[in-house]
Amino acid sequence: MNDPFLMQRELRYGYPVCDQVLTGRHFTIGYSWYFRQAKWTLEIINRDLPLVNDTVPEVDRLDNFRADTRIPERFRAGLKAYVGSGYDRGHLVASANQDLVEIQNSETFLLSNMSPQHPDLNRKRWRELEEAIRKLDARNDVLETYVLTCPVFYFGEPVERIGKNLPDFGISVPVPHAFIKSVLVEDRQGRHRLWTFKMPNPPLVADPALPDPLASRDLSSYLMKTYDAEQIVGGRFWDGISGGDMHLAKGGEKKLEAMWPDDALAPFPGLKDLPPVP
């Protein structure tokens, strides 16, 4: 085996480059020392759910936020950076996606799985997307759901930092401009379907002259070409699947997978044409 990390089940279809791979018990983090946070996280939603008896009680959300001691101290975020910043400790791997056993849920509260998120994003649009993905995973025609989540930084725009004014802390954490979530499902016919979303993470003090980037809108409006997401993040998505087999799904031939229906019994709509560029 050339890559020992492929022993992690969630990495079987590939993963982007990063500075440090942090293999967890139930999901994997690709960490960026430069940004003091994950470059990506990769999970299978509650991958061991079929093995759990229905009588096993649900695990409560643990809320035990803490630093990840696998990362050198000078390259990791601490709780102090978030205090008074106005930003939420936003989960990349959602707590509710990993709630079969306590140790599984506990790992989602490592700060290596957090990025500074605008409260209106974390508590509204981001949560709405997470809930929609769990509904997708619960469909009878879906066997497994893989989720790749990435903070996004635009180098042509100013980057806000939290924790920079704490003299006893010494480490600041950049605030992402946006977040990308790429969702790959394997259905009962062994086929793959792919959706990739990008949501903005606006500054806390908004420009009143600009439209609200987090205004209520359909989740399908956040869909984007996976090819474009790869270029923004700086890494290949799902490259463990042959490129030819993923070309259409990633946005090749000007097509995208249409948003999955709210009705769990309705069939997947399939590929649709991309709207023309204005």
C-alpha positions as CSV (number, residue, x, y, z in Angstrom):
1,M,0.0,0.0,0.0
2,N,1.6,3.3,-1.1
3,D,-0.6,5.5,1.1
4,P,-1.2,4.2,4.7
5,F,-3.9,6.8,5.3
6,L,-6.1,5.0,2.8
7,M,-6.8,2.5,5.6
8,Q,-9.2,5.2,6.8
9,R,-12.5,4.3,5.3
10,E,-13.6,7.9,4.6
11,L,-10.4,8.5,2.6
12,R,-11.0,5.6,0.1
13,Y,-12.1,8.0,-2.7
14,G,-9.1,10.4,-2.2
15,Y,-8.4,13.6,-0.3
16,P,-6.7,16.9,-1.0
17,V,-3.1,17.8,0.0
18,C,-2.4,19.4,3.4
19,D,0.3,20.0,6.0
20,Q,-0.7,17.3,8.5
21,V,-3.2,14.5,8.3
22,L,-5.0,13.9,11.6
23,T,-6.6,10.5,11.6
24,G,-9.5,10.3,14.0
25,R,-11.5,7.4,15.2
26,H,-14.4,8.3,13.0
27,F,-13.3,11.1,10.6
28,T,-10.1,12.6,9.2
29,I,-8.8,16.2,9.3
30,G,-6.3,17.7,6.8
31,Y,-4.7,20.4,8.8
32,S,-3.0,23.7,7.6
33,W,-0.3,25.0,9.9
34,Y,-0.3,28.3,8.1
35,F,-4.0,29.0,8.7
36,R,-4.1,27.4,12.2
37,Q,-7.2,25.4,11.2
38,A,-8.2,22.5,9.0
39,K,-7.6,22.8,5.2
40,W,-10.3,20.1,5.0
41,T,-12.2,17.5,6.9
42,L,-13.5,14.3,5.5
43,E,-16.2,12.1,7.0
44,I,-18.7,9.3,6.3
45,I,-21.9,10.4,8.1
46,N,-22.3,8.0,11.1
47,R,-20.5,5.4,9.1
48,D,-21.2,2.6,11.7
49,L,-24.9,3.3,12.0
50,P,-25.9,-0.1,10.4
51,L,-24.0,-1.8,13.2
52,V,-25.8,-0.1,16.0
53,N,-28.8,-1.7,17.6
54,D,-32.0,0.4,17.7
55,T,-32.1,0.1,21.5
56,V,-28.8,2.0,22.0
57,P,-29.6,5.4,23.5
58,E,-28.7,8.5,21.6
59,V,-25.5,10.3,22.6
60,D,-25.9,13.8,24.0
61,R,-23.9,16.6,22.4
62,L,-20.8,16.9,24.6
63,D,-19.7,20.5,24.0
64,N,-16.2,19.8,25.3
65,F,-14.4,22.3,23.1
66,R,-10.6,22.0,23.4
67,A,-7.3,22.3,21.6
68,D,-6.0,19.4,19.5
69,T,-2.8,18.3,21.2
70,R,-1.6,16.4,18.1
71,I,-0.8,19.7,16.5
72,P,2.4,21.6,17.7
73,E,1.2,24.4,20.0
74,R,2.6,27.2,17.9
75,F,0.5,26.1,15.0
76,R,-2.9,25.4,16.7
77,A,-5.9,27.5,17.8
78,G,-6.8,27.8,21.4
79,L,-10.1,28.6,23.1
80,K,-8.9,32.1,24.0
81,A,-8.8,33.2,20.3
82,Y,-12.6,32.9,20.1
83,V,-13.4,34.6,23.3
84,G,-15.0,38.0,22.6
85,S,-14.3,37.7,18.9
86,G,-17.9,37.6,17.9
87,Y,-17.4,34.6,15.7
88,D,-18.7,31.1,16.5
89,R,-16.6,28.0,16.8
90,G,-18.0,26.5,13.6
91,H,-18.0,22.8,13.2
92,L,-16.6,21.5,9.9
93,V,-17.6,17.9,10.7
94,A,-21.0,18.4,12.3
95,S,-21.5,17.1,15.9
96,A,-24.9,15.6,14.8
97,N,-23.2,13.7,12.0
98,Q,-21.1,11.8,14.6
99,D,-23.3,10.9,17.5
100,L,-23.4,7.1,17.9
101,V,-20.9,6.9,20.8
102,E,-19.5,9.5,23.1
103,I,-15.9,9.3,21.9
104,Q,-17.1,9.9,18.4
105,N,-19.1,13.0,19.3
106,S,-16.3,14.2,21.6
107,E,-13.8,14.3,18.7
108,T,-15.9,16.8,16.8
109,F,-15.3,19.4,19.5
110,L,-11.5,19.5,18.9
111,L,-10.6,23.0,17.7
112,S,-8.9,21.4,14.7
113,N,-12.4,20.7,13.5
114,M,-13.4,24.4,14.0
115,S,-13.2,27.5,12.0
116,P,-14.4,31.0,12.9
117,Q,-17.9,31.4,11.5
118,H,-20.3,34.3,11.3
119,P,-23.1,33.4,13.8
120,D,-25.8,33.9,11.1
121,L,-24.0,31.4,8.9
122,N,-23.2,28.8,11.6
123,R,-26.7,28.9,13.2
124,K,-28.8,29.3,10.1
125,R,-27.6,28.6,6.5
126,W,-24.7,26.2,7.5
127,R,-27.0,24.3,9.9
128,E,-29.7,24.1,7.2
129,L,-27.2,22.5,4.8
130,E,-26.0,20.0,7.4
131,E,-29.6,19.0,8.1
132,A,-30.3,18.6,4.4
133,I,-27.3,16.3,4.0
134,R,-28.4,14.1,6.9
135,K,-31.8,13.8,5.2
136,L,-30.0,12.8,2.0
137,D,-28.0,10.2,3.9
138,A,-31.2,8.8,5.4
139,R,-32.7,8.0,2.0
140,N,-33.3,4.3,1.4
141,D,-31.5,4.4,-1.9
142,V,-28.3,5.9,-0.4
143,L,-25.8,3.5,1.1
144,E,-23.1,5.9,2.2
145,T,-22.6,9.7,2.3
146,Y,-19.1,11.2,2.2
147,V,-18.7,14.9,3.1
148,L,-15.6,17.0,2.4
149,T,-15.6,20.4,4.0
150,C,-13.1,23.2,3.3
151,P,-12.5,26.7,4.6
152,V,-11.9,29.2,1.8
153,F,-9.5,32.2,1.7
154,Y,-9.4,34.8,-1.1
155,F,-6.0,36.2,-1.3
156,G,-7.2,39.3,-3.1
157,E,-9.3,40.3,-0.1
158,P,-8.3,41.4,3.4
159,V,-8.1,38.6,5.9
160,E,-9.5,39.2,9.4
161,R,-7.8,37.5,12.3
162,I,-9.1,36.6,15.8
163,G,-6.9,36.3,18.8
164,K,-4.3,38.8,17.4
165,N,-4.8,41.3,20.3
166,L,-4.1,38.7,23.1
167,P,-0.5,39.3,24.2
168,D,-0.4,36.1,26.3
169,F,-1.8,34.0,23.4
170,G,0.6,34.8,20.6
171,I,-1.3,32.9,17.9
172,S,-4.0,34.5,15.6
173,V,-6.5,32.5,13.6
174,P,-7.5,33.8,10.2
175,V,-11.3,34.0,9.4
176,P,-12.3,32.2,6.2
177,H,-14.1,34.2,3.5
178,A,-16.3,31.2,2.7
179,F,-16.8,27.5,3.2
180,I,-17.1,24.7,0.7
181,K,-18.9,21.4,1.3
182,S,-18.6,18.6,-1.3
183,V,-21.1,15.7,-0.8
184,L,-20.5,12.4,-2.5
185,V,-23.1,9.6,-2.1
186,E,-23.0,6.0,-3.2
187,D,-26.4,4.6,-4.0
188,R,-27.8,1.1,-4.0
189,Q,-26.8,0.6,-7.7
190,G,-23.2,1.4,-6.8
191,R,-23.3,4.8,-8.6
192,H,-21.9,8.0,-7.3
193,R,-23.6,11.3,-7.2
194,L,-21.9,14.6,-6.3
195,W,-23.0,18.0,-5.1
196,T,-20.6,20.8,-4.1
197,F,-21.7,24.0,-2.3
198,K,-20.0,27.2,-1.4
199,M,-21.4,29.6,1.3
200,P,-20.0,33.0,2.2
201,N,-18.7,33.8,5.7
202,P,-19.2,37.6,5.8
203,P,-17.4,40.0,8.2
204,L,-19.3,40.7,11.4
205,V,-19.7,44.4,10.4
206,A,-21.5,44.3,7.1
207,D,-21.5,47.0,4.5
208,P,-25.1,48.3,4.5
209,A,-24.7,49.2,0.8
210,L,-24.3,45.6,-0.1
211,P,-27.0,42.9,-0.2
212,D,-27.1,40.5,2.7
213,P,-25.0,37.4,1.6
214,L,-26.8,35.2,4.1
215,A,-30.3,36.2,3.1
216,S,-32.7,33.3,2.9
217,R,-32.4,31.5,-0.4
218,D,-32.7,28.0,-1.8
219,L,-29.8,25.7,-0.9
220,S,-29.5,24.8,-4.6
221,S,-28.4,28.4,-5.3
222,Y,-25.1,27.6,-3.5
223,L,-24.2,24.7,-5.8
224,M,-21.1,25.1,-7.9
225,K,-18.8,23.1,-10.2
226,T,-16.5,20.8,-8.2
227,Y,-13.8,21.7,-10.7
228,D,-14.1,25.3,-9.6
229,A,-14.1,24.3,-5.9
230,E,-10.8,22.4,-6.4
231,Q,-9.1,25.4,-7.9
232,I,-10.3,27.7,-5.1
233,V,-9.2,25.3,-2.3
234,G,-6.0,24.2,-4.1
235,G,-6.5,20.5,-4.1
236,R,-8.2,17.7,-5.9
237,F,-11.5,16.3,-4.7
238,W,-12.4,12.6,-4.9
239,D,-9.4,11.8,-7.0
240,G,-9.5,8.2,-5.8
241,I,-12.3,7.8,-8.4
242,S,-11.1,7.7,-12.0
243,G,-11.2,11.1,-13.5
244,G,-13.2,10.1,-16.5
245,D,-15.9,8.6,-14.3
246,M,-16.2,11.9,-12.3
247,H,-15.9,14.4,-15.2
248,L,-19.6,15.0,-15.7
249,A,-20.3,15.0,-11.9
250,K,-17.6,17.6,-11.3
251,G,-19.1,20.0,-13.8
252,G,-17.6,18.9,-17.0
253,E,-19.7,19.5,-20.2
254,K,-21.4,22.4,-18.4
255,K,-23.6,20.2,-16.3
256,L,-24.3,19.8,-12.6
257,E,-26.2,17.2,-10.5
258,A,-29.5,18.8,-9.6
259,M,-30.3,19.3,-5.9
260,W,-31.8,16.2,-4.3
261,P,-35.5,16.4,-3.6
262,D,-37.1,17.1,-0.2
263,D,-39.3,14.0,-0.7
264,A,-37.1,11.0,0.3
265,L,-39.1,8.7,-2.0
266,A,-38.7,10.9,-5.1
267,P,-36.0,9.9,-7.6
268,F,-32.9,11.9,-8.0
269,P,-33.4,14.5,-10.8
270,G,-30.0,13.8,-12.4
271,L,-27.7,16.2,-14.3
272,K,-28.9,19.6,-15.4
273,D,-27.3,22.2,-17.6
274,L,-25.4,25.0,-15.9
275,P,-26.9,28.5,-16.3
276,P,-25.2,30.7,-18.8
277,V,-22.5,33.0,-17.4
278,P,-23.9,36.6,-17.4
